[in-house]
Amino acid sequence: MHWNDSWSGWNWALMMIAMAAFWGLVVWGIVGLARSPQRSQRLASNSAEEILARRLAAGEIATDDYQHRLDVLRSGKPPTGQ
């Protein structure tokens, strides 16, 4: 059996581009998976403030109540009983 050694320069270039694209996608996927928990944690931390802002905008709470609750959220301490 004889090996056909007829690969031209274009075949080699196409193979190298395909290999670089493959490894680029693998790295992109790994980075995406590694960043996913950070993104969801960041969204979760802002969601309480967003809910509070929506309640203020809807008129459900007063401005001073909003500011007090926002301070409690940002301090990270549990609220004291009132």
Secondary structure as UniProt FT lines:
FT   HELIX           9..57
FT   TURN            58..59
FT   HELIX           63..75
//
